[in-house]
Every structure is written in C-alpha cells, then in structure tokens.
C-alpha cells in the first residue's frame, strides 16, 4: 500500500489521472462507471490501475461495491483491448482482475469502516491501494494500526520549483514558439513572477498560464512578459503576494 499527500492544488489528482490514463479510460464512461465499448480507442498496454474518488456521504459497503465494480468494468475493457476479435472462453472463465492497483483520491472522505473493509480486500490478494489526500491523511490512517502497518511508502507532494515552472511554460506556449531561455533576464523574471504569484501551486500555475496564453493569442504576442502575467492575474481570483 502507498500514501500520498499534499496541499490543495499541488497536482495530486492530475498525477493520478496521468498515471492511470483515466481521462482516456473514462471516454468510455457511462454515468460514473466505465461502459464497455466494442473496443477501446486507445492503447491499454501496461495499464493496470484505476482511479476512484469516494463521494462525501458514501457508506463503507457502497465504497467497496463501487471499487469492485470499477475494477470489473476496467478488466472487461482491457479484455476487449487484448482480444479485439473474440475473448477466448478460458479468459472469460478465469475472470481475471486487470485492475491490480486502486488509487483512492480524496481518501479523507472515507468512513472508519471503509478503511477496515479496504484492508480486508487488500488481504484477500490481487489488489493493492494508494491513498491520496490532504496533509493530515497520514494521521487519519495511523488510527488504524493494522492498515497503517501495510503502508509501504509515503510521498509528499510539494509546490513546484523553478525548473518545473519552466517546463510547464514551455509545454503551454510551444504552439506560440515561446521557449524559456535561462540566460534571458526577461524570461527568468517571468518565471520568478509566476512563482511569486502562485507560490508554486500547480493548479494556480495552470490557470495563470492558460489565461496568459489567451492574452498572447488575442494580441498576437510571441514573448511572455511580466505585464502579460499581471494582466492574466487580474482576470483570475489570484491575489498579490
């Protein structure tokens, strides 16, 4: 088992979505469950994880039912990927669980009994779990010694630093031909301004860069400046630092 925690907007959910390719998986979604299509329209090679977010009022037994249902639907979807023409009878009979890892986002929503039922499901074998939550989720799980003793790693999400911010800027603005030059004072000033305004918060940085991108597109600009960033900040609910 694993445990990941960090402040709001640090990129916890985005990391889980990226790792599980959950956006692509849920393109086959019907309601909040995965609908089994004739064949997935993306590669599921190497995918073995599902992402689950409990509702605030979810009862413990419903949490387990939803996790198992999501695993089942994912497994059926992967069978369609592995055997696009016809699923062999021995595969159907095996009823294999392809969702070996369940990532539970916003895990602090779980009720006490849900943690115990998850431990029981883990002990049955075939499924492991990663809990993602806000700072303090580690203290919550510590209240359940039998569960906490099974946690093999803990990872803390931190706010982004200069190199990560430069990577995001290059990713967002590559279509406009904008690249951050470490030797350019203006570029480095822009990076420093973004870090100062957002404190390195992943979510705020994304919002600020998207708004800056719109401003540059509208005005046919090819350089990211502090003036553009300031204009973008004024369009968003981001306070001055």
C-alpha positions as CSV (number, residue, x, y, z in Angstrom):
1,X,0.0,0.0,0.0
2,X,1.0,3.6,-0.5
3,X,0.1,7.0,0.8
4,X,0.4,10.4,-1.0
5,X,-0.5,13.7,0.5
6,X,0.0,17.4,-0.2
7,X,-1.8,20.8,-0.2
8,X,-4.7,21.7,-2.4
9,X,-3.6,22.3,-6.0
10,X,-0.3,20.6,-5.7
11,X,-1.1,18.2,-8.6
12,X,-2.2,15.1,-6.7
13,X,-5.3,14.3,-8.8
14,X,-3.6,15.4,-12.1
15,X,-0.7,13.0,-11.3
16,X,-3.2,10.1,-10.7
17,X,-5.1,10.9,-13.8
18,X,-1.9,11.0,-15.9
19,X,-0.6,7.7,-14.4
20,X,-3.8,5.8,-14.9
21,X,-4.7,7.5,-18.3
22,X,-8.1,8.0,-16.6
23,X,-9.2,10.7,-19.0
24,X,-8.9,8.2,-21.8
25,X,-10.4,5.3,-19.9
26,X,-13.5,7.4,-18.9
27,X,-14.1,8.4,-22.5
28,X,-15.8,5.1,-22.5
29,X,-17.8,6.3,-19.4
30,X,-21.5,6.0,-18.9
31,X,-22.7,7.7,-15.8
32,X,-19.7,7.5,-13.5
33,X,-18.9,3.9,-14.5
34,X,-16.9,2.6,-17.4
35,X,-19.2,1.5,-20.2
36,X,-17.8,-1.5,-22.1
37,X,-17.3,-0.5,-25.8
38,X,-16.7,-2.9,-28.7
39,X,-13.0,-2.0,-28.4
40,X,-11.1,0.8,-26.6
41,X,-9.9,3.5,-28.9
42,X,-6.5,3.9,-27.1
43,X,-3.7,1.6,-26.0
44,X,-4.2,-0.1,-22.7
45,X,-0.9,-1.9,-22.8
46,X,0.8,-1.7,-19.4
47,X,-2.3,-0.2,-17.8
48,X,-3.2,-2.0,-14.5
49,X,-4.7,0.8,-12.3
50,X,-8.0,2.5,-11.7
51,X,-8.8,5.8,-10.1
52,X,-11.6,6.0,-7.5
53,X,-12.9,9.1,-5.7
54,X,-15.5,8.3,-2.9
55,X,-18.5,10.6,-2.6
56,X,-18.7,12.6,0.6
57,X,-21.7,10.6,2.0
58,X,-20.6,7.2,0.7
59,X,-21.3,4.4,3.1
60,X,-18.5,1.8,3.6
61,X,-20.2,-1.1,1.9
62,X,-21.0,1.1,-1.1
63,X,-17.4,2.2,-1.4
64,X,-16.3,-1.4,-1.7
65,X,-19.1,-2.2,-4.2
66,X,-18.0,0.8,-6.3
67,X,-14.4,-0.1,-6.2
68,X,-15.1,-3.7,-7.2
69,X,-17.5,-2.6,-10.0
70,X,-14.9,-0.2,-11.4
71,X,-12.3,-3.0,-11.3
72,X,-14.7,-5.3,-13.1
73,X,-15.5,-2.7,-15.8
74,X,-11.8,-1.9,-16.3
75,X,-11.0,-5.6,-16.6
76,X,-13.7,-6.1,-19.2
77,X,-12.4,-3.1,-21.1
78,X,-8.9,-4.5,-21.1
79,X,-10.1,-7.9,-22.3
80,X,-11.6,-6.1,-25.3
81,X,-8.2,-4.5,-25.9
82,X,-6.2,-7.7,-25.6
83,X,-8.7,-9.8,-27.6
84,X,-10.4,-7.4,-30.1
85,X,-12.0,-10.1,-32.2
86,X,-13.2,-12.6,-29.6
87,X,-12.5,-13.1,-26.0
88,X,-11.4,-16.8,-25.5
89,X,-13.5,-18.9,-23.3
90,X,-10.7,-19.7,-20.9
91,X,-10.2,-16.0,-20.4
92,X,-13.9,-15.5,-19.6
93,X,-13.8,-18.3,-17.1
94,X,-10.6,-17.0,-15.5
95,X,-12.4,-13.7,-14.8
96,X,-9.0,-12.0,-14.2
97,X,-8.7,-8.8,-12.3
98,X,-6.6,-6.5,-14.5
99,X,-7.0,-3.5,-12.1
100,X,-4.3,-4.6,-9.7
101,X,-3.9,-1.1,-8.3
102,X,-6.7,1.1,-7.0
103,X,-5.8,4.8,-6.4
104,X,-8.2,6.4,-4.0
105,X,-8.3,10.1,-4.3
106,X,-9.6,12.4,-1.5
107,X,-9.2,9.5,0.8
108,X,-10.1,11.6,3.9
109,X,-13.7,11.2,2.8
110,X,-13.6,7.5,3.7
111,X,-15.5,6.4,6.8
112,X,-13.7,4.4,9.5
113,X,-15.4,1.1,8.5
114,X,-14.4,1.7,4.9
115,X,-10.7,1.7,5.8
116,X,-11.2,-1.7,7.5
117,X,-13.0,-3.1,4.6
118,X,-10.3,-1.9,2.2
119,X,-7.7,-3.6,4.4
120,X,-9.8,-6.8,4.2
121,X,-9.9,-6.5,0.4
122,X,-6.2,-6.0,0.3
123,X,-5.5,-9.1,2.4
124,X,-7.5,-11.2,0.0
125,X,-4.8,-10.6,-2.6
126,X,-4.8,-9.3,-6.1
127,X,-5.4,-5.7,-5.3
128,X,-3.2,-3.0,-3.7
129,X,-4.1,0.6,-2.8
130,X,-2.7,4.0,-2.8
131,X,-4.4,6.7,-0.7
132,X,-4.2,10.3,-1.9
133,X,-5.3,13.2,0.4
134,X,-4.7,16.5,2.1
135,X,-2.0,16.9,4.7
136,X,-3.3,15.0,7.8
137,X,-4.5,11.9,5.9
138,X,-1.4,10.1,7.2
139,X,-2.6,10.9,10.8
140,X,-6.0,9.5,9.9
141,X,-4.6,6.2,8.6
142,X,-2.4,6.0,11.6
143,X,-5.5,5.5,13.7
144,X,-5.9,2.0,12.1
145,X,-2.7,0.2,13.1
146,X,-3.4,-2.9,11.1
147,X,-4.0,-0.8,7.9
148,X,-1.1,1.6,8.6
149,X,1.4,-1.3,9.1
150,X,0.7,-2.3,5.5
151,X,1.7,1.0,4.1
152,X,5.0,0.5,2.2
153,X,5.7,4.1,1.1
154,X,4.7,7.7,1.8
155,X,5.1,10.5,-0.7
156,X,4.6,14.2,0.0
157,X,3.6,16.5,-2.9
158,X,5.3,19.8,-2.7
159,X,4.8,23.1,-4.6
160,X,6.7,23.4,-7.9
161,X,10.2,24.9,-8.2
162,X,11.8,27.0,-10.9
163,X,12.7,24.1,-13.2
164,X,9.2,22.6,-13.1
165,X,7.6,26.0,-13.8
166,X,9.9,26.5,-16.8
167,X,8.8,23.0,-18.1
168,X,5.1,24.0,-17.7
169,X,5.6,27.3,-19.5
170,X,7.4,25.6,-22.4
171,X,4.6,23.0,-22.6
172,X,1.8,25.6,-22.6
173,X,3.4,28.0,-25.1
174,X,5.2,25.7,-27.5
175,X,2.5,26.4,-30.1
176,X,3.3,30.1,-30.0
177,X,7.0,29.4,-30.3
178,X,7.8,30.5,-26.7
179,X,10.8,28.8,-25.0
180,X,12.3,29.9,-21.7
181,X,15.9,30.9,-22.0
182,X,17.9,30.5,-18.8
183,X,20.2,33.3,-20.0
184,X,17.4,35.7,-20.8
185,X,16.7,38.2,-18.0
186,X,13.1,38.8,-19.2
187,X,12.3,35.1,-19.3
188,X,13.7,34.5,-15.8
189,X,11.8,37.5,-14.5
190,X,8.6,36.0,-15.9
191,X,9.3,32.6,-14.2
192,X,10.0,34.4,-10.9
193,X,6.8,36.4,-11.2
194,X,4.7,33.3,-11.7
195,X,6.3,31.5,-8.7
196,X,5.7,34.6,-6.6
197,X,2.1,34.9,-7.6
198,X,1.2,31.3,-7.2
199,X,3.7,30.1,-4.6
200,X,4.5,27.2,-6.9
201,X,0.9,25.9,-6.7
202,X,0.3,23.6,-9.7
203,X,-3.4,24.4,-10.1
204,X,-2.8,28.2,-9.9
205,X,0.1,28.0,-12.3
206,X,-2.1,26.1,-14.8
207,X,-4.9,28.7,-14.5
208,X,-2.4,31.6,-14.8
209,X,-0.7,30.1,-17.8
210,X,-3.9,29.3,-19.7
211,X,-5.1,32.9,-19.2
212,X,-1.7,34.3,-20.3
213,X,-1.9,32.1,-23.4
214,X,-5.3,33.5,-24.3
215,X,-4.0,37.1,-23.9
216,X,-0.9,36.3,-26.1
217,X,-3.1,34.7,-28.8
218,X,-5.6,37.6,-28.9
219,X,-2.8,40.1,-29.1
220,X,-0.5,38.1,-31.5
221,X,2.4,38.2,-29.0
222,X,5.3,35.8,-29.1
223,X,7.0,36.6,-25.7
224,X,5.8,36.0,-22.2
225,X,6.3,39.1,-20.1
226,X,5.6,40.2,-16.6
227,X,2.9,42.6,-18.0
228,X,1.1,39.7,-19.6
229,X,1.3,37.7,-16.4
230,X,0.0,40.6,-14.4
231,X,-2.9,41.1,-16.8
232,X,-3.7,37.4,-16.5
233,X,-3.7,37.6,-12.7
234,X,-6.2,40.4,-12.8
235,X,-8.6,38.2,-14.8
236,X,-8.4,35.5,-12.2
237,X,-9.0,35.2,-8.5
238,X,-5.3,35.2,-7.6
239,X,-4.2,37.7,-5.0
240,X,-0.9,39.5,-5.0
241,X,2.0,38.1,-3.0
